[in-house]
């Protein structure tokens, strides 16, 4: 699992999260709300946990057995 911090304007953060939802290799398993950066009201940050879809599917299969 990767722990990712992404910074930028809110419209770019929204684009990033939408792109990750459509990604076929990686999946965002959790994400924070946009948080303000100190000293600016234009740049925000989002923390997210990203995992490979194959690992997530393998965990689901193990839970079903």
HELIX and SHEET records of a PDB file:
HELIX    1   1 UNK A   10  UNK A   22  1                                  13    
HELIX    2   2 UNK A   53  UNK A   64  1                                  12    
SHEET    1   A 3 UNK A   2  UNK A   8  0                                        
SHEET    2   A 3 UNK A  44  UNK A  52 -1                                        
SHEET    3   A 3 UNK A  26  UNK A  31 -1                                        
SHEET    1   B 3 UNK A   2  UNK A   8  0                                        
SHEET    2   B 3 UNK A  44  UNK A  52 -1                                        
SHEET    3   B 3 UNK A  35  UNK A  36 -1                                        
END                                                                             
